[in-house]
Amino acid sequence: MSCEFMVVSQFLRTGINKRFYITCSANVFIIALASYYCLVINIPFMQGAFTAITTLPAFSWLFLLSVPLLLLCLLIIFFSLLSSRWLLKPVSYILLLCSCAALYGTLNYGVVFDYSMIQNTFETDSQEAVSYLNPQFMLFFTLFALLPLLILIKTNVRFSPVTQELLSRSKLVLGCLALIAVIVLSFYADYAATGRNNQLLKKELIPFQYLSSGYKYLRDQWLVTKEPFKILDSTPTLITPAQTQVTVIVVGETARAANFAYQGYARDTNRYTRPFNVTYMNNVASCGTATAVSVPCMFSQQQHTNFSRSEADNQQNILDIAATAGVDVLWIDNNSGCKNVCNRITTLTPDDSLCTQQPCYDEALLAPLRRKLANLSQANTVIVLHMMGSHGPTYFQRYPDDFRLFTPTCDRSDIQNCTNEQLVNTYDNSIAYSDYVNSQVLQQLSELPNSIDKNFIYVSDHGESLGENGAYLHGFPYSFAPAEQTHVPLYIWVGKNNQRISQNCLRSLDSQPAYSHDILFHTLANFIGLKTSTYEAQLDLLNTCNTLNNKAVSNHE
């Protein structure tokens, strides 16, 4: 009986295993995988290509139909290169999960995974990453990643002997190359024109774009030999070393100028700082569309057109130069880090006891600021406050309930499923709350003795899309980014008894000219009161407000 039972049990197990497994050749597996990527994972690309082609005054249906065929051939060749016995399935698992996440980001937020987005992804902390998880994402990931992944796991790929497998794969690849050649020869002019006029399309190709960008990022981080740290100015000095001075730099997060009352926005999102009569600049462009690029660029001597993060990380920034000149520099961070800007200066984060939630509300920055202002150890002090600001998609977590000024709100992370009214209300609440925090910073500065020169500057690292033309969040390639992601707020305030920069001069500044983050390095040099060979007067927003600085720099050089 026991022997018969064992035979029956073995038969049942074998039958069940066979029933739930699919067996196919490696070529069939590759073609099926490529087809899924072509028809499902690359839906954003196919939609974009279809729109670009069908809106032409005259287009060929054969050209339109050739696009998915060309993409399928490219994907078959790509997966063929990974088709060794021990590599094909493990790599296909990893790529499927990553590609599905990229598809979700592109479909729901309109983002593309170019170099800056990959950099931003790698430098995102766990709290920020978790904020993107929501029921819609989990359902999407289950349908388009986990279920296909289960099918892949349950598929037995049958490999022939090595020589036969190489011959079979060669035929498949050569067939695809021949088809690509026919398509390119037949429609070269159409592809060239469409690609030239729709450069964003190629950035939507999954997995090619994120793999290419990921390789470049990892290459720059780990495979490139770093040059010795570059000293831009080894002998900077202070213009008025005996004058006690405090400069507070507030780095805003994801604040777009369009939603600032100072910019002409209908809502009074700047009600708290208005009594301080700050000087607002109407036309300021960010250096990048993501924190990982913009924050290092803001403090770097490099300009947007030639900015290199790797170079910026490996040379003095304006805070380093200030510290070398004898300034007491402190960075207080309530965001995901300073992106290497504060590596060589004192850095603090808010005490958890000041936080009613994680991540902390930006009010947590006020206590360490107050402690520092009460214990100034050097004549010249610079304090940088790095806000959480309006970082999405969980805008509703950026302000306390007392600042729920505009309702109804979007209290969820899948913001694309909120109404535009809910989304804008929530974002505006975060802007108003940041304005309140800035007003408290200004109040603390105002309470310092009249003998201390007091300076304040607020500037956001980048803007944000709130559903305009289907785009959400930020991080778009700069050349394609909408103005909502690059037009940022900047405003300045000084104490009424300042020795070098007067309130009257600030009020006389023309707020209309086009500025950018490029001015910040040199404006801060003036603001802080540095004599440095790195200073360029034409890039100083406050140049006309301080002739003393120009003379000092001229003498220094």
Order of alpha helices (4+ residues) and beta strands (2+ residues): alpha-beta-alpha-alpha-alpha-alpha-alpha-alpha-alpha-alpha-beta-alpha-alpha-beta-beta-beta-alpha-alpha-alpha-beta-beta-alpha-beta-alpha-beta-beta-beta-alpha-beta-alpha-beta-alpha-beta-alpha
